[in-house]
Each structure stands twice: as C-alpha cells, then as structure tokens.
Amino acid sequence: FCQRMPNTVPQYQFPMEWESIAVLDYKDHQFWFERILDDKTRNMIRKAGKKGAEIRIVDFNDDLVRGIVDIYNETPVRQGRQFKHYGKTFDEVKSANATHLERSVFIGAFYDRELIGFIKLVFGDRTARAEQIISKNAHRDKAPTNALLDEAVKLCEEHRVPYLVYGVW
C-alpha cells in the first residue's frame, strides 16, 4: 500500500521501499499557469492553439484505439530507447488501455481530425495519475504534450483532486 500524498514521512513500522514519483501540487490552474510555469512552457501551451491543435475529452472507443496505435507505431525508438509499445496490435492496445475505465478520462490532442497525442488520467481519492501521455514526434511543432498537461490540470481542479502524478521511476 502507499501513503497518501503529500505524506512523505513513514507512518507505519512495516518494511517499506521508497518510490520516486513526479507529483504536481498545483493549488489551482490559474496559480499553476501564472506562477509555477515558466514563460517558455506557457508560450508552448498557447502555441498549441495557434498552430491548430484542438484539445478535448474523448470517449474510449475503437476510433481512439486506432489513433493510439498510430501514435505507438510512429517510431520504434523514443528518447533514445526501444519503444515498448511499437508494433502492438489493435487488440493489444485496446486491452492495455481499457484498464480502470470507470475512473479514467482520456484527453486527445487533434490536428485536422487526426489524433496527434493523448493522455489517460486515472482518478483516485486525492490524486489523478497520468498513465499515458504521449504525442507524435511529427507534430512536435504544435506542442500537443504541453497542451494535454494543461488540460489535465484543469480537469484535476474541476474534480477537486489536489495532486497530479505524472511520472514514476
């Protein structure tokens, strides 16, 4: 079991292991956008809209899964490493992304009706976890990942979830 955020001091005498996670404690969207983000990141979020990227909540359906398959199969290497999702079939992608649907929200980034990025948010008691956040390299100029994260923070505020977990190492 895990302790609740923001508790980082061990509360129980059980054996434990530390886990490194990236958590956004954002207060509210406006504070995060105006006070926490630097100018470059704010400009990247604005750039997404100016370049025509549309960010919206999407249903988990076959169209979304086909878009995710396209994103996964864009390149076999990401960030200098073999990309573990490259080459997965439609059924594999659908099964992998169909977990926790009753408490998940998918946000898509679109350009000319093409899915160019997505984030899967899974809501818990006081946290939302980004299980996936990935965009096509070919559309990096539109900064879809920045815009997706911006929308995720808005949703967390709307759902009154104070912590957004966006990375686990």
N, CA, C and O of each residue as an XYZ file, in Angstrom:
676
protein
N       0.839     -1.180      0.000
C       0.000      0.000      0.000
C       0.880      1.239      0.000
O       2.051      1.190      0.378
N       0.316      2.311     -0.415
C       1.038      3.577     -0.459
C       0.407      4.558      0.521
O      -0.795      4.514      0.783
N       1.225      5.425      1.047
C       0.699      6.513      1.856
C       0.107      7.566      0.949
O       0.491      7.690     -0.214
N      -0.820      8.315      1.480
C      -1.448      9.379      0.703
C      -0.509     10.569      0.551
O       0.300     10.869      1.429
N      -0.642     11.229     -0.580
C       0.084     12.473     -0.807
C      -0.500     13.535      0.107
O      -1.711     13.510      0.324
N       0.245     14.438      0.642
C       1.669     14.706      0.473
C       2.529     14.082      1.563
O       3.647     14.544      1.789
N       2.056     13.071      2.231
C       2.747     12.456      3.350
C       4.003     11.727      2.891
O       3.901     10.708      2.208
N       5.172     12.217      3.245
C       6.423     11.584      2.836
C       7.187     10.980      4.008
O       8.216     10.335      3.807
N       6.701     11.179      5.214
C       7.324     10.584      6.399
C       6.642      9.245      6.667
O       5.417      9.191      6.773
N       7.420      8.155      6.781
C       6.801      6.845      7.041
C       5.963      6.875      8.311
O       6.421      7.328      9.360
N       4.721      6.384      8.203
C       3.806      6.416      9.332
C       3.640      5.064     10.013
O       3.069      4.993     11.101
N       4.118      4.010      9.408
C       3.919      2.678      9.948
C       5.270      1.979     10.111
O       6.251      2.358      9.472
N       5.316      0.980     10.949
C       6.560      0.268     11.243
C       6.790     -0.927     10.314
O       7.645     -1.770     10.586
N       6.032     -0.999      9.226
C       6.195     -2.095      8.281
C       7.442     -1.876      7.434
O       7.876     -0.739      7.248
N       8.025     -2.968      6.916
C       9.107     -2.778      5.940
C       8.568     -1.966      4.759
O       7.397     -2.085      4.399
N       9.427     -1.148      4.167
C       8.953     -0.286      3.080
C      10.044     -0.096      2.046
O      11.224     -0.341      2.293
N       9.607      0.351      0.881
C      10.522      0.725     -0.196
C      10.121      2.102     -0.668
O       8.933      2.387     -0.825
N      11.099      2.960     -0.898
C      10.836      4.286     -1.435
C      10.560      4.174     -2.926
O      11.128      3.326     -3.614
N       9.703      5.018     -3.406
C       9.419      5.080     -4.842
C       9.505      6.532     -5.267
O       8.930      7.411     -4.625
N      10.224      6.782     -6.354
C      10.346      8.140     -6.866
C       9.190      8.432     -7.808
O       8.992      7.737     -8.804
N       8.434      9.464     -7.482
C       7.323      9.854     -8.335
C       7.376     11.352     -8.573
O       7.873     12.110     -7.740
N       6.861     11.762     -9.709
C       6.734     13.180    -10.033
C       5.288     13.568     -9.791
O       4.378     13.022    -10.414
N       5.078     14.516     -8.881
C       3.735     14.929     -8.495
C       3.608     16.427     -8.657
O       4.473     17.194     -8.233
N       2.530     16.823     -9.268
C       2.235     18.234     -9.436
C       1.245     18.657     -8.356
O       0.099     18.207     -8.338
N       1.698     19.522     -7.464
C       0.856     20.113     -6.428
C       0.563     21.520     -6.930
O       1.356     22.434     -6.703
N      -0.541     21.702     -7.595
C      -0.745     22.879     -8.427
C      -1.574     23.995     -7.805
O      -1.651     25.077     -8.388
N      -2.192     23.785     -6.659
C      -3.097     24.716     -5.979
C      -4.364     24.939     -6.792
O      -5.431     24.480     -6.386
N      -4.285     25.619     -7.913
C      -5.378     25.721     -8.883
C      -4.749     26.018    -10.242
O      -3.573     26.371    -10.327
N      -5.537     25.874    -11.294
C      -4.982     26.022    -12.635
C      -4.370     27.393    -12.855
O      -3.275     27.503    -13.408
N      -5.047     28.412    -12.439
C      -4.538     29.776    -12.666
C      -3.197     29.973    -11.961
O      -2.266     30.515    -12.557
N      -3.084     29.546    -10.710
C      -1.826     29.668     -9.972
C      -0.725     28.881    -10.675
O       0.385     29.383    -10.853
N      -1.032     27.647    -11.074
C      -0.054     26.811    -11.773
C       0.403     27.479    -13.060
O       1.598     27.555    -13.342
N      -0.568     27.967    -13.845
C      -0.242     28.552    -15.141
C       0.551     29.849    -15.000
O       1.525     30.064    -15.722
N       0.140     30.707    -14.077
C       0.757     32.031    -13.970
C       1.982     32.080    -13.071
O       2.870     32.903    -13.294
N       2.053     31.221    -12.063
C       3.123     31.338    -11.070
C       4.146     30.213    -11.091
O       5.312     30.423    -10.758
N       3.709     29.017    -11.483
C       4.632     27.885    -11.435
C       5.323     27.668    -12.781
O       6.531     27.434    -12.832
N       4.560     27.747    -13.863
C       5.150     27.539    -15.186
C       6.064     28.692    -15.556
O       5.829     29.840    -15.178
N       7.105     28.367    -16.297
C       7.958     29.432    -16.811
C       7.368     29.977    -18.116
O       6.440     29.393    -18.677
N       7.901     31.076    -18.582
C       7.384     31.731    -19.788
C       7.396     30.807    -20.995
O       6.447     30.794    -21.779
N       8.463     30.036    -21.146
C       8.584     29.151    -22.310
C       7.453     28.124    -22.347
O       6.859     27.888    -23.399
N       7.158     27.517    -21.204
C       6.106     26.494    -21.159
C       4.731     27.113    -21.401
O       3.910     26.542    -22.119
N       4.478     28.273    -20.807
C       3.204     28.962    -21.065
C       3.054     29.268    -22.550
O       1.975     29.099    -23.119
N       4.125     29.714    -23.168
C       4.074     30.012    -24.602
C       3.851     28.759    -25.441
O       3.186     28.815    -26.475
N       4.406     27.627    -25.000
C       4.188     26.374    -25.731
C       2.721     25.957    -25.660
O       2.171     25.456    -26.641
N       2.090     26.160    -24.512
C       0.667     25.827    -24.376
C      -0.156     26.713    -25.310
O      -1.056     26.229    -25.997
N       0.150     27.992    -25.335
C      -0.563     28.912    -26.239
C      -0.291     28.561    -27.704
O      -1.172     28.666    -28.558
N       0.934     28.146    -27.970
C       1.338     27.807    -29.340
C       0.495     26.659    -29.889
O       0.162     26.651    -31.074
N       0.152     25.703    -29.053
C      -0.653     24.562    -29.497
C      -1.941     25.050    -30.149
O      -2.295     24.597    -31.237
N      -2.640     25.965    -29.495
C      -3.876     26.504    -30.060
C      -3.634     27.311    -31.318
O      -4.394     27.203    -32.280
N      -2.592     28.112    -31.325
C      -2.283     28.940    -32.502
C      -1.924     28.096    -33.713
O      -2.194     28.486    -34.849
N      -1.310     26.926    -33.471
C      -0.920     26.040    -34.577
C      -2.052     25.118    -35.013
O      -1.890     24.332    -35.946
N      -3.205     25.211    -34.337
C      -4.364     24.433    -34.763
C      -4.614     23.150    -34.005
O      -5.482     22.367    -34.392
N      -3.874     22.911    -32.931
C      -4.125     21.707    -32.131
C      -5.391     21.925    -31.308
O      -5.551     22.956    -30.654
N      -6.274     20.955    -31.347
C      -7.515     21.003    -30.572
C      -7.424     19.965    -29.460
O      -7.133     18.796    -29.713
N      -7.671     20.394    -28.242
C      -7.584     19.512    -27.077
C      -8.999     19.279    -26.562
O      -9.744     20.227    -26.318
N      -9.368     17.992    -26.398
C     -10.715     17.705    -25.896
C     -10.763     16.315    -25.254
O      -9.940     15.444    -25.538
N     -11.752     16.145    -24.385
C     -12.005     14.842    -23.774
C     -12.604     13.937    -24.840
O     -13.451     14.357    -25.628
N     -12.150     12.686    -24.852
C     -12.630     11.739    -25.857
C     -13.103     10.455    -25.170
O     -12.624     10.084    -24.099
N     -14.046      9.800    -25.819
C     -14.529      8.504    -25.338
C     -13.510      7.424    -25.677
O     -12.789      7.511    -26.670
N     -13.470      6.408    -24.826
C     -12.649      5.243    -25.132
C     -13.448      4.369    -26.087
O     -14.385      3.678    -25.684
N     -13.065      4.411    -27.353
C     -13.744      3.625    -28.385
C     -12.723      3.192    -29.426
O     -11.533      3.482    -29.297
N     -13.190      2.499    -30.456
C     -12.274      1.971    -31.472
C     -11.546      3.072    -32.236
O     -10.395      2.880    -32.630
N     -12.186      4.221    -32.454
C     -11.505      5.329    -33.132
C     -10.315      5.813    -32.309
O      -9.239      6.063    -32.853
N     -10.507      5.946    -31.003
C      -9.409      6.366    -30.136
C      -8.297      5.325    -30.164
O      -7.121      5.673    -30.267
N      -8.662      4.062    -30.072
C      -7.651      3.000    -30.066
C      -6.856      3.024    -31.376
O      -5.634      2.877    -31.350
N      -7.522      3.205    -32.511
C      -6.801      3.288    -33.794
C      -5.823      4.461    -33.780
O      -4.706      4.342    -34.283
N      -6.236      5.591    -33.209
C      -5.346      6.743    -33.100
C      -4.146      6.459    -32.214
O      -3.027      6.874    -32.518
N      -4.384      5.746    -31.113
C      -3.285      5.384    -30.215
C      -2.316      4.437    -30.918
O      -1.101      4.581    -30.782
N      -2.843      3.468    -31.669
C      -1.990      2.549    -32.431
C      -1.103      3.349    -33.386
O       0.088      3.060    -33.505
N      -1.663      4.345    -34.062
C      -0.871      5.186    -34.970
C       0.242      5.921    -34.227
O       1.366      6.016    -34.718
N      -0.076      6.437    -33.046
C       0.949      7.129    -32.252
C       2.043      6.149    -31.843
O       3.229      6.439    -31.998
N       1.648      4.990    -31.322
C       2.617      3.991    -30.891
C       3.524      3.534    -32.044
O       4.716      3.296    -31.846
N       2.952      3.415    -33.237
C       3.711      2.870    -34.362
C       4.396      3.931    -35.213
O       4.889      3.636    -36.302
N       4.427      5.151    -34.724
C       5.113      6.208    -35.474
C       6.615      5.940    -35.568
O       7.222      6.168    -36.614
N       7.211      5.460    -34.488
C       8.656      5.226    -34.481
C       9.004      4.122    -33.482
O       8.401      4.045    -32.412
N       9.966      3.271    -33.820
C      10.346      2.198    -32.897
C      11.239      2.669    -31.746
O      11.453      1.933    -30.783
N      11.759      3.895    -31.848
C      12.662      4.419    -30.823
C      12.126      5.755    -30.330
O      11.780      6.631    -31.122
N      12.062      5.896    -29.020
C      11.669      7.166    -28.388
C      12.666      7.465    -27.288
O      13.023      6.588    -26.501
N      13.105      8.690    -27.240
C      14.072      9.151    -26.245
C      15.295      8.240    -26.196
O      15.825      7.945    -25.125
N      15.729      7.804    -27.368
C      16.949      7.015    -27.482
C      16.837      5.558    -27.080
O      17.849      4.859    -27.030
N      15.621      5.077    -26.787
C      15.427      3.689    -26.372
C      14.344      3.022    -27.210
O      13.489      3.689    -27.792
N      14.396      1.675    -27.260
C      13.326      0.923    -27.913
C      12.009      1.310    -27.267
O      11.902      1.337    -26.041
N      11.010      1.610    -28.076
C       9.701      1.986    -27.566
C       8.885      0.717    -27.374
O       8.608     -0.003    -28.334
N       8.496      0.441    -26.119
C       7.872     -0.842    -25.792
C       6.499     -1.042    -26.417
O       6.036     -2.179    -26.507
N       5.838      0.016    -26.850
C       4.512     -0.121    -27.451
C       4.553     -0.230    -28.978
O       3.531     -0.484    -29.615
N       5.731     -0.038    -29.556
C       5.847     -0.095    -31.017
C       5.498     -1.500    -31.519
O       5.980     -2.503    -30.993
N       4.653     -1.544    -32.543
C       4.310     -2.818    -33.164
C       3.166     -3.566    -32.506
O       2.820     -4.662    -32.947
N       2.568     -3.001    -31.460
C       1.441     -3.678    -30.820
C       0.218     -3.662    -31.727
O      -0.001     -2.715    -32.482
N      -0.567     -4.719    -31.642
C      -1.768     -4.826    -32.460
C      -2.894     -3.979    -31.866
O      -2.802     -3.509    -30.732
N      -3.934     -3.797    -32.636
C      -5.116     -3.067    -32.184
C      -5.653     -3.686    -30.893
O      -5.936     -2.973    -29.930
N      -5.791     -5.013    -30.874
C      -6.347     -5.696    -29.698
C      -5.454     -5.538    -28.470
O      -5.955     -5.375    -27.358
N      -4.143     -5.585    -28.660
C      -3.221     -5.397    -27.536
C      -3.332     -3.985    -26.968
O      -3.347     -3.797    -25.751
N      -3.411     -2.996    -27.856
C      -3.515     -1.602    -27.427
C      -4.847     -1.362    -26.729
O      -4.908     -0.672    -25.712
N      -5.903     -1.929    -27.275
C      -7.222     -1.760    -26.665
C      -7.253     -2.372    -25.272
O      -7.750     -1.747    -24.336
N      -6.741     -3.557    -25.126
C      -6.725     -4.239    -23.838
C      -5.872     -3.471    -22.817
O      -6.277     -3.312    -21.666
N      -4.720     -3.009    -23.231
C      -3.821     -2.306    -22.319
C      -4.403     -0.983    -21.838
O      -4.153     -0.579    -20.703
N      -5.168     -0.311    -22.672
C      -5.710      0.999    -22.317
C      -7.121      0.923    -21.738
O      -7.685      1.949    -21.355
N      -7.692     -0.266    -21.669
C      -9.058     -0.425    -21.163
C      -9.115     -0.620    -19.641
O     -10.184     -0.896    -19.097
N      -7.999     -0.481    -18.965
C      -7.998     -0.666    -17.515
C      -8.569      0.563    -16.813
O      -8.401      1.687    -17.287
N      -9.230      0.355    -15.703
C      -9.763      1.426    -14.841
C     -10.677      2.399    -15.586
O     -10.691      3.588    -15.265
N     -11.427      1.930    -16.557
C     -12.252      2.833    -17.367
C     -13.302      3.571    -16.548
O     -13.681      4.691    -16.891
N     -13.774      2.958    -15.476
C     -14.822      3.586    -14.669
C     -14.331      4.845    -13.958
O     -15.142      5.658    -13.515
N     -13.011      5.014    -13.843
C     -12.482      6.217    -13.202
C     -11.400      6.893    -14.042
O     -10.543      7.609    -13.522
N     -11.459      6.650    -15.344
C     -10.478      7.225    -16.266
C     -11.103      8.264    -17.176
O     -12.295      8.222    -17.480
N     -10.271      9.190    -17.598
C     -10.642     10.189    -18.603
C      -9.519     10.217    -19.631
O      -8.339     10.262    -19.281
N      -9.899     10.189    -20.894
C      -8.930     10.314    -21.978
C      -9.048     11.714    -22.565
O     -10.145     12.181    -22.870
N      -7.911     12.372    -22.720
C      -7.864     13.682    -23.352
C      -7.060     13.513    -24.633
O      -5.955     12.971    -24.617
N      -7.618     13.975    -25.729
C      -6.939     13.852    -27.006
C      -6.500     15.198    -27.542
O      -7.159     16.216    -27.328
N      -5.378     15.188    -28.242
C      -4.906     16.352    -28.993
C      -5.091     16.001    -30.462
O      -4.602     14.972    -30.929
N      -5.796     16.856    -31.183
C      -6.131     16.586    -32.585
C      -5.605     17.705    -33.478
O      -5.545     18.871    -33.089
N      -5.230     17.306    -34.681
C      -4.880     18.261    -35.723
C      -5.514     17.750    -37.011
O      -5.213     16.644    -37.461
N      -6.381     18.545    -37.593
C      -7.127     18.113    -38.788
C      -7.779     16.748    -38.581
O      -7.674     15.868    -39.435
N      -8.445     16.578    -37.456
C      -9.171     15.361    -37.068
C      -8.280     14.149    -36.829
O      -8.793     13.054    -36.596
N      -6.959     14.312    -36.880
C      -6.015     13.228    -36.593
C      -5.598     13.319    -35.129
O      -5.248     14.393    -34.639
N      -5.638     12.180    -34.434
C      -5.143     12.146    -33.069
C      -3.623     12.265    -33.103
O      -2.940     11.413    -33.671
N      -3.099     13.324    -32.495
C      -1.642     13.532    -32.505
C      -1.036     13.369    -31.109
O       0.182     13.428    -30.948
N      -1.885     13.166    -30.108
C      -1.396     12.938    -28.755
C      -2.557     12.622    -27.842
O      -3.705     12.939    -28.152
N      -2.260     11.994    -26.713
C      -3.321     11.721    -25.750
C      -2.722     11.564    -24.365
O      -1.529     11.310    -24.195
N      -3.585     11.724    -23.394
C      -3.243     11.461    -22.007
C      -4.399     10.667    -21.403
O      -5.570     10.979    -21.621
N      -4.046      9.642    -20.644
C      -5.047      8.875    -19.903
C      -4.877      9.232    -18.440
O      -3.832      8.963    -17.848
N      -5.898      9.837    -17.856
C      -5.896     10.185    -16.442
C      -6.754      9.181    -15.686
O      -7.890      8.906    -16.070
N      -6.202      8.639    -14.613
C      -6.954      7.738    -13.748
C      -7.110      8.444    -12.401
O      -6.125      8.788    -11.747
N      -8.354      8.652    -12.005
C      -8.650      9.383    -10.784
C      -8.750      8.437     -9.599
O      -9.374      7.378     -9.668
N      -8.112      8.854     -8.504
C      -8.197      8.150     -7.236
C      -8.828      9.067     -6.209
O      -9.548     10.004     -6.555
N      -8.554      8.792     -4.947
C      -9.156      9.554     -3.861
C      -8.691     11.009     -3.857
O      -9.517     11.919     -3.923
N      -7.397     11.236     -3.783
C      -6.854     12.601     -3.748
C      -5.839     12.839     -4.859
O      -5.160     13.866     -4.880
N      -5.740     11.900     -5.767
C      -4.765     12.025     -6.848
C      -5.395     11.653     -8.184
O      -6.401     10.948     -8.255
N      -4.774     12.147     -9.216
C      -5.031     11.673    -10.568
C      -3.668     11.226    -11.092
O      -2.662     11.900    -10.875
N      -3.643     10.111    -11.768
C      -2.390      9.577    -12.294
C      -2.438      9.586    -13.815
O      -3.386      9.081    -14.416
N      -1.424     10.154    -14.427
C      -1.311     10.120    -15.880
C      -0.670      8.783    -16.248
O       0.541      8.606    -16.121
N      -1.500      7.847    -16.703
C      -0.968      6.531    -17.063
C      -0.254      6.574    -18.405
O       0.689      5.817    -18.636
N      -0.688      7.429    -19.261
C      -0.053      7.620    -20.565
C      -0.100      9.110    -20.886
O      -1.117      9.767    -20.662
N       0.970      9.624    -21.395
C       0.961     10.943    -22.006
C       2.005     10.887    -23.110
O       3.208     10.817    -22.856
N       1.516     10.920    -24.328
C       2.407     10.722    -25.466
C       1.835     11.426    -26.690
O       0.621     11.480    -26.886
N       2.732     11.961    -27.504
C       2.334     12.662    -28.721
C       3.221     12.240    -29.876
O       4.317     11.713    -29.682
N       2.729     12.480    -31.073
C       3.508     12.155    -32.266
C       4.672     13.125    -32.425
O       4.523     14.337    -32.265
N       5.821     12.566    -32.740
C       7.005     13.392    -32.995
C       6.783     14.319    -34.187
O       7.289     15.442    -34.206
N       6.032     13.853    -35.174
C       5.803     14.636    -36.382
C       5.042     15.926    -36.102
O       5.061     16.843    -36.923
N       4.382     16.008    -34.970
C       3.594     17.194    -34.627
C       4.162     17.928    -33.415
O       3.451     18.679    -32.746
N       5.415     17.713    -33.143
C       6.071     18.364    -32.005
C       5.988     19.886    -32.103
O       5.938     20.578    -31.086
N       5.973     20.400    -33.329
C       5.907     21.856    -33.533
C       4.616     22.460    -32.979
O       4.542     23.671    -32.771
N       3.616     21.643    -32.741
C       2.318     22.125    -32.225
C       2.222     22.007    -30.703
O       1.195     22.358    -30.123
N       3.267     21.524    -30.060
C       3.334     21.389    -28.595
C       2.117     20.694    -27.993
O       1.563     21.190    -27.011
N       1.681     19.558    -28.550
C       0.477     18.910    -28.014
C       0.640     18.387    -26.592
O      -0.322     18.408    -25.825
N       1.825     17.921    -26.220
C       2.014     17.374    -24.881
C       1.830     18.460    -23.824
O       1.227     18.213    -22.780
N       2.340     19.645    -24.087
C       2.157     20.759    -23.149
C       0.674     21.083    -22.992
O       0.193     21.294    -21.879
N      -0.041     21.120    -24.104
C      -1.469     21.443    -24.061
C      -2.264     20.341    -23.365
O      -3.236     20.630    -22.667
N      -1.867     19.088    -23.546
C      -2.537     17.977    -22.861
C      -2.358     18.082    -21.350
O      -3.309     17.879    -20.594
N      -1.151     18.396    -20.912
C      -0.906     18.538    -19.485
C      -1.694     19.714    -18.909
O      -2.193     19.642    -17.786
N      -1.802     20.791    -19.678
C      -2.598     21.945    -19.250
C      -4.056     21.533    -19.035
O      -4.666     21.909    -18.034
N      -4.605     20.776    -19.954
C      -5.991     20.317    -19.828
C      -6.139     19.351    -18.651
O      -7.167     19.349    -17.974
N      -5.117     18.536    -18.410
C      -5.159     17.609    -17.274
C      -5.225     18.371    -15.950
O      -5.959     17.974    -15.045
N      -4.473     19.450    -15.832
C      -4.517     20.258    -14.607
C      -5.903     20.883    -14.448
O      -6.435     20.926    -13.339
N      -6.487     21.362    -15.533
C      -7.850     21.912    -15.466
C      -8.841     20.861    -14.973
O      -9.699     21.155    -14.141
N      -8.723     19.634    -15.487
C      -9.627     18.559    -15.066
C      -9.425     18.186    -13.603
O     -10.392     17.920    -12.890
N      -8.190     18.167    -13.159
C      -7.923     17.861    -11.752
C      -8.570     18.908    -10.855
O      -9.163     18.574     -9.829
N      -8.455     20.162    -11.240
C      -9.099     21.213    -10.452
C     -10.619     21.027    -10.461
O     -11.272     21.150     -9.425
N     -11.169     20.732    -11.628
C     -12.614     20.524    -11.753
C     -13.096     19.370    -10.875
O     -14.173     19.442    -10.282
N     -12.295     18.309    -10.796
C     -12.640     17.127     -9.996
C     -12.205     17.261     -8.534
O     -12.389     16.346     -7.733
N     -11.630     18.407     -8.207
C     -11.140     18.676     -6.846
C     -10.117     17.647     -6.379
O     -10.160     17.160     -5.249
N      -9.203     17.334     -7.280
C      -8.113     16.408     -6.985
C      -6.840     17.251     -6.847
O      -6.397     17.858     -7.822
N      -6.248     17.293     -5.646
C      -5.137     18.223     -5.420
C      -3.777     17.800     -5.977
O      -2.873     18.631     -6.057
N      -3.604     16.532     -6.364
C      -2.284     16.079     -6.813
C      -2.397     15.337     -8.135
O      -3.244     14.459     -8.301
N      -1.531     15.704     -9.071
C      -1.445     15.025    -10.359
C      -0.110     14.304    -10.433
O       0.945     14.937    -10.476
N      -0.157     12.990    -10.447
C       1.049     12.158    -10.560
C       1.303     11.954    -12.044
O       0.472     11.382    -12.749
N       2.446     12.420    -12.515
C       2.724     12.316    -13.945
C       3.971     11.541    -14.278
O       4.365     11.479    -15.442
N       4.601     10.948    -13.288
C       5.774     10.124    -13.565
C       6.119      9.248    -12.394
O       6.016      9.671    -11.242
N       6.536      8.012    -12.677
C       7.002      7.072    -11.661
C       8.289      6.461    -12.206
O       8.344      5.999    -13.345
N       9.311      6.470    -11.373
C      10.597      5.906    -11.809
C      10.989      4.763    -10.920
O      12.041      4.156    -11.122
